[in-house]
Amino acid sequence: MLKKIKDIKILVVGDIMLDHYVCGEVERISPEAPVPILKMTKEYRALGGCGNVIRNIRGIGAAVTCVAAVGKDVPGTSIIQKLMELKVNLKIITRNDITTTVKTRFIANNGHTQMLRVDKEDVKYIKPDSLNIGHNYDVIIISDYAKGIMTVDMMTQLRGLNTPIIVDPKPVNMWLYDNVFMITPNKKEFDEICTSGTHPFARGIRYILKTLGKDGMELLEGEEKVCSVSAIPVDVYNVTGAGDTVVAMVGLCIAMGLDVEVAIKVANKCAHYVVTQPGTSDVPKKMFKNFVREFNK
């Protein structure tokens, strides 16, 4: 019997940021320099980093508690407001000495061509001493962008919850993630992890889900390949937030009680949907349920 989505509680821990989009059309080249002129038609802001993981899960209807850090600044306030609108249980660290991460993307061609990205960020390691994280979660998802939230202290608290931990890792922090349930690196990250230190198979990690972009995904257990899924060909390919969608959907499927192989097939279909959408987007609830019915036979 699968657990009902409305009864699921997921803890999302990670680096949160604000995605700022400046959209428009390019009609000419600047006379000042050989660069295109973007005539702005709209701009908007959305949750990024672990915030995009949260948006995906809340869009399906599961309850989310968020552990993250923001600065006491305008982007930080905006992030908190957006999380409150999603009815997320907040465990947010706010500090004067950090700057909230903002990624500004300049987008042309009806939202499909990214011309430039500008990052504003300030990496500082955060001590989670004052947090009461809670308990009784079905799954813990870590969305690590190496901006400072993931530390030994944080992992000690999370391991104490005795809950399956799924990590979208950064290679520089892999030493934190021994013996977790699953990691979901992309190909570049997996190669870096394998060449920069102890091989992940020796770290006691049960599953490794390699996301391979247009080549799909590959699930490993120990050193054995469990299965692979092919990406669905698309005409328009936008990778923004695709990894967030994968880890969110895998985590949600595991929390429901679905088999791991079913979980990655559902996540693959969800990732296919989001790469066809401009900017960052979340998967419609009805679509997710259809994918679950398709593969859970």
C-alpha positions in Angstrom: 0.0 0.0 0.0 1.5 3.3 -1.1 1.5 6.2 1.4 -0.9 9.0 0.5 0.9 12.1 -0.7 -1.0 14.3 1.7 0.4 12.3 4.6 4.1 12.5 3.6 6.6 14.7 5.4 9.9 15.5 3.7 12.8 17.4 5.2 14.7 19.5 2.6 18.1 20.8 3.7 20.4 22.8 1.5 21.5 26.0 -0.1 18.6 28.2 -1.0 18.8 31.0 -3.5 16.7 33.4 -5.5 16.6 32.9 -9.3 16.1 36.3 -11.1 15.0 36.1 -14.8 15.3 39.1 -17.2 13.5 38.1 -20.4 13.2 39.8 -23.8 14.0 39.7 -27.5 17.3 40.4 -29.4 16.7 42.5 -32.5 20.1 44.1 -33.0 23.8 44.2 -32.0 25.1 47.0 -29.8 27.0 49.8 -31.5 29.2 50.1 -28.4 30.5 46.6 -28.5 29.9 43.3 -30.5 27.2 42.1 -28.1 23.4 41.6 -28.6 21.0 44.0 -27.1 18.3 42.4 -25.0 15.1 44.4 -25.2 13.5 43.5 -21.9 9.8 42.4 -21.9 9.5 41.0 -18.4 11.4 40.0 -15.3 10.5 37.7 -12.4 12.0 35.9 -9.4 11.6 32.3 -8.3 13.0 30.0 -5.7 16.3 28.4 -6.7 18.6 25.8 -5.2 16.9 23.7 -2.6 13.9 26.1 -3.0 13.3 24.5 -6.4 13.3 21.1 -4.8 10.7 22.4 -2.4 8.6 23.9 -5.1 8.5 20.6 -6.9 7.4 18.6 -3.8 4.9 21.1 -2.6 3.4 21.2 -6.2 2.6 17.5 -5.8 1.1 18.1 -2.3 3.5 16.6 0.3 4.4 18.5 3.4 7.9 20.0 3.5 10.1 21.4 6.3 13.0 23.5 5.0 16.4 24.0 6.7 18.4 26.7 4.9 20.2 30.0 5.5 19.6 33.5 4.1 21.0 36.9 4.7 19.1 39.7 6.3 18.5 41.4 3.0 15.8 42.0 0.4 16.4 38.7 -1.5 16.4 36.8 1.8 13.1 38.4 2.7 11.7 37.5 -0.7 12.7 33.8 -0.3 11.0 33.6 3.1 7.9 35.1 1.7 7.8 32.7 -1.2 8.3 29.7 1.1 5.5 31.0 3.3 3.2 31.2 0.3 4.0 27.5 -0.4 3.0 26.7 3.2 6.4 25.3 4.0 7.4 24.7 7.6 10.4 27.0 8.0 13.6 26.3 9.9 15.5 29.3 8.3 18.8 30.7 9.7 18.9 34.4 9.0 22.3 36.2 9.5 23.6 39.7 9.0 27.0 38.5 7.9 25.9 36.6 4.8 24.5 37.7 1.4 21.6 35.7 0.0 22.6 34.0 -3.2 21.0 35.5 -6.3 21.4 34.1 -9.8 20.3 36.5 -12.6 19.7 35.0 -16.0 19.2 37.0 -19.1 16.9 35.1 -21.4 16.0 35.6 -25.1 14.1 33.7 -27.8 10.7 33.4 -26.0 12.4 32.1 -22.9 14.5 29.4 -24.5 18.0 31.0 -25.0 20.1 31.9 -22.0 22.5 34.7 -23.0 24.3 35.3 -19.7 24.1 34.4 -16.0 25.3 36.7 -13.2 25.8 35.2 -9.7 25.9 37.2 -6.5 26.9 34.9 -3.6 28.8 34.8 -0.3 29.9 31.4 0.9 30.1 31.1 4.7 29.7 27.9 6.8 26.6 27.9 9.0 26.4 26.3 12.4 22.9 24.8 13.0 23.1 25.0 16.8 19.9 26.9 17.4 17.7 24.8 15.1 15.0 22.4 16.3 14.8 20.3 13.1 12.0 18.1 14.3 11.5 14.4 13.5 9.2 11.7 12.0 10.1 12.6 8.4 9.6 10.0 5.6 12.7 11.1 3.7 15.5 13.7 4.0 16.6 15.4 0.8 19.9 17.4 0.8 20.4 19.9 -2.0 24.0 20.8 -1.8 25.3 23.7 -3.8 28.4 24.2 -1.6 27.3 27.6 -0.4 27.9 26.8 3.3 24.8 25.1 4.9 26.2 21.5 4.7 28.7 20.9 7.6 29.7 18.1 9.9 27.3 19.6 12.6 24.4 19.6 10.2 25.0 16.0 9.1 25.3 14.9 12.7 21.8 16.3 13.4 20.4 14.7 10.2 21.9 11.3 10.8 20.3 11.3 14.3 16.9 11.3 12.7 17.4 7.7 11.4 15.6 8.6 8.1 16.7 7.7 4.6 18.9 10.5 3.2 19.1 11.3 -0.5 21.8 13.8 -1.5 22.2 15.9 -4.7 25.9 16.4 -3.9 28.8 18.7 -4.7 32.1 16.7 -5.0 33.9 19.0 -2.6 31.5 17.9 0.2 31.3 14.2 -0.6 33.3 13.3 2.6 30.1 14.4 4.5 27.9 11.8 2.9 29.2 8.3 3.9 26.5 5.7 4.3 23.6 7.8 3.0 20.7 6.0 1.1 21.4 7.6 -2.3 23.4 10.3 -4.1 22.3 11.8 -7.4 25.4 13.3 -9.1 25.5 14.3 -12.7 28.1 12.8 -14.9 30.7 15.6 -14.4 30.1 15.4 -10.6 30.4 11.6 -10.6 33.7 11.7 -12.4 35.0 14.4 -10.1 34.0 12.3 -7.0 35.7 9.2 -8.4 39.0 10.9 -9.1 39.2 13.3 -6.2 39.1 10.9 -3.2 37.6 7.8 -1.9 35.4 6.1 -4.5 31.7 6.4 -3.6 31.3 2.6 -3.6 33.7 2.5 -0.7 31.7 5.1 1.3 28.8 2.8 2.2 26.3 4.6 -0.1 23.5 2.2 -1.0 22.4 3.7 -4.4 24.1 6.1 -6.9 21.8 7.6 -9.4 23.9 9.2 -12.2 22.0 11.8 -14.2 23.4 11.9 -17.7 21.5 14.7 -19.4 20.4 13.7 -22.9 21.7 10.2 -22.2 19.2 9.6 -19.4 20.0 8.1 -16.0 21.8 5.1 -14.6 21.1 3.5 -11.2 24.0 1.7 -9.4 23.8 -0.4 -6.2 27.2 -1.2 -4.9 29.3 -1.6 -8.1 26.4 -3.3 -10.0 24.2 -1.4 -12.5 20.6 -2.0 -11.5 19.0 -0.3 -14.5 19.3 2.6 -16.8 16.6 4.8 -18.4 16.9 6.7 -21.7 16.1 10.4 -21.9 13.2 11.3 -24.1 14.3 13.4 -27.1 13.2 17.0 -27.0 13.4 19.9 -29.5 14.0 22.5 -26.8 16.4 21.6 -24.0 16.7 23.8 -20.8 18.7 22.1 -18.0 17.9 24.8 -15.4 16.6 23.0 -12.3 16.5 19.6 -13.9 18.7 18.0 -11.2 16.5 19.6 -8.5 13.4 18.0 -10.1 15.1 14.6 -10.2 16.1 14.5 -6.5 12.7 15.9 -5.5 10.7 13.3 -7.5 12.9 10.4 -6.4 12.6 11.5 -2.8 8.8 11.8 -3.0 8.5 8.4 -4.7 10.7 6.7 -2.0 8.6 8.4 0.7 5.4 7.0 -0.9 6.9 3.5 -0.7 7.6 3.0 -4.4 10.5 0.7 -5.6 13.7 2.6 -6.4 13.6 1.5 -10.1 10.0 2.8 -10.4 11.1 6.0 -8.6 13.8 6.8 -11.2 11.5 6.1 -14.1 9.0 8.5 -12.7 11.8 11.1 -12.1 13.0 10.7 -15.6 9.6 11.5 -17.1 9.3 14.5 -14.7 12.8 15.7 -15.8 11.8 15.4 -19.4 8.9 17.7 -18.7 10.8 20.4 -17.0 13.6 20.6 -19.6 10.9 21.5 -22.2 9.8 24.5 -20.1 11.5 27.9 -19.9 13.1 28.9 -16.6 12.6 26.7 -13.7 9.2 24.9 -13.4 7.5 22.2 -11.3 5.7 19.1 -12.4 1.8 19.2 -12.4 0.3 16.9 -9.8 -1.9 15.1 -12.3 1.1 14.4 -14.5 3.1 13.0 -11.6 0.2 10.7 -10.6 -0.1 9.5 -14.2 3.6 8.7 -14.3 3.3 6.7 -11.0 0.4 4.7 -12.5 2.4 4.1 -15.7 5.4 2.5 -14.0 4.0 1.0 -10.7 2.5 -2.1 -12.2 
